[in-house]
């Protein structure tokens, strides 16, 4: 959750990696997977609600310039959420990438 909330600097990579590694070693890898899947899905829903849905044009605008500007705002919101998501997945991947090998 801290990675998804951009608080990764507060985390100990080694401690989190060790915790995840022990979960896998003790046959709780499925618990780790399901938990991560739920946290990521919840985060995406939160981002969609806060950034994407609010950026949707609310009316049908006849002015093509204004419509274009509203569409651009929506595309920027989508891009921001996508960039945030891919960055977070990279960080989580770095933390969990050795789990299949363990």
C-alpha positions as CSV (number, residue, x, y, z in Angstrom):
1,X,0.0,0.0,0.0
2,X,2.8,2.4,0.8
3,X,4.3,1.9,-2.7
4,X,1.0,2.7,-4.3
5,X,0.6,5.7,-2.1
6,X,4.1,7.0,-3.1
7,X,5.6,6.4,0.3
8,X,8.2,3.9,-0.8
9,X,11.0,6.0,0.7
10,X,9.7,5.1,4.1
11,X,10.0,1.3,3.4
12,X,12.9,-1.1,3.9
13,X,13.3,-3.0,0.7
14,X,15.2,-5.8,2.5
15,X,12.5,-6.2,5.2
16,X,9.7,-6.3,2.7
17,X,11.5,-8.7,0.4
18,X,12.3,-11.0,3.4
19,X,8.7,-10.9,4.5
20,X,7.4,-11.8,1.0
21,X,10.1,-14.5,0.7
22,X,9.0,-16.1,3.9
23,X,5.4,-16.0,2.9
24,X,6.3,-18.0,-0.3
25,X,8.6,-20.4,1.6
26,X,5.8,-21.2,4.1
27,X,3.4,-22.0,1.2
28,X,1.5,-18.7,1.6
29,X,2.4,-17.4,-1.9
30,X,-1.2,-17.6,-2.9
31,X,-2.1,-15.3,0.1
32,X,0.6,-12.9,-1.1
33,X,-0.7,-13.0,-4.7
34,X,-4.4,-12.5,-3.7
35,X,-3.5,-9.7,-1.3
36,X,-1.4,-7.9,-3.9
37,X,-4.1,-8.4,-6.5
38,X,-6.8,-6.9,-4.2
39,X,-4.6,-3.9,-3.2
40,X,-3.7,-3.1,-6.8
41,X,-7.3,-3.4,-7.9
42,X,-8.5,-1.2,-5.1
43,X,-5.9,1.4,-5.9
44,X,-6.9,1.4,-9.6
45,X,-10.5,1.9,-8.6
46,X,-9.6,4.8,-6.3
47,X,-7.5,6.4,-9.1
48,X,-10.3,6.0,-11.6
49,X,-12.8,7.5,-9.3
50,X,-10.6,10.4,-8.3
51,X,-8.9,11.3,-11.6
52,X,-10.5,9.7,-14.6
53,X,-14.2,9.8,-13.9
54,X,-13.9,13.5,-12.8
55,X,-12.2,14.3,-16.0
56,X,-15.0,13.0,-18.3
57,X,-16.8,15.8,-20.1
58,X,-20.1,16.4,-18.4
59,X,-22.1,17.9,-21.2
60,X,-22.3,17.7,-25.0
61,X,-20.5,20.8,-26.1
62,X,-21.1,22.3,-29.5
63,X,-17.9,24.3,-29.5
64,X,-15.2,22.0,-31.0
65,X,-12.4,23.9,-29.3
66,X,-13.9,23.5,-25.9
67,X,-14.8,19.8,-26.6
68,X,-11.2,19.3,-27.7
69,X,-9.9,20.8,-24.5
70,X,-12.1,18.6,-22.4
71,X,-11.1,15.6,-24.3
72,X,-7.4,16.5,-23.8
73,X,-8.0,16.8,-20.0
74,X,-9.5,13.3,-20.0
75,X,-6.5,11.9,-22.0
76,X,-4.1,13.6,-19.6
77,X,-5.9,12.0,-16.6
78,X,-5.8,8.6,-18.3
79,X,-2.1,9.0,-19.0
80,X,-1.3,10.1,-15.5
81,X,-3.1,7.1,-14.0
82,X,-1.4,4.8,-16.5
83,X,2.0,6.2,-15.7
84,X,1.4,6.0,-12.0
85,X,0.2,2.4,-12.3
86,X,3.2,1.3,-14.5
87,X,5.6,3.0,-12.1
88,X,4.1,1.3,-9.1
89,X,4.1,-2.1,-10.8
90,X,7.8,-1.7,-11.6
91,X,8.5,-1.0,-8.0
92,X,6.4,-4.0,-6.8
93,X,7.9,-6.2,-9.4
94,X,11.4,-5.3,-8.1
95,X,10.3,-6.3,-4.7
96,X,8.6,-9.5,-5.7
97,X,10.6,-10.6,-8.8
98,X,12.6,-13.3,-6.9
99,X,9.5,-15.0,-5.5
100,X,9.1,-17.5,-8.4
101,X,12.7,-18.5,-7.9
102,X,12.3,-19.0,-4.2
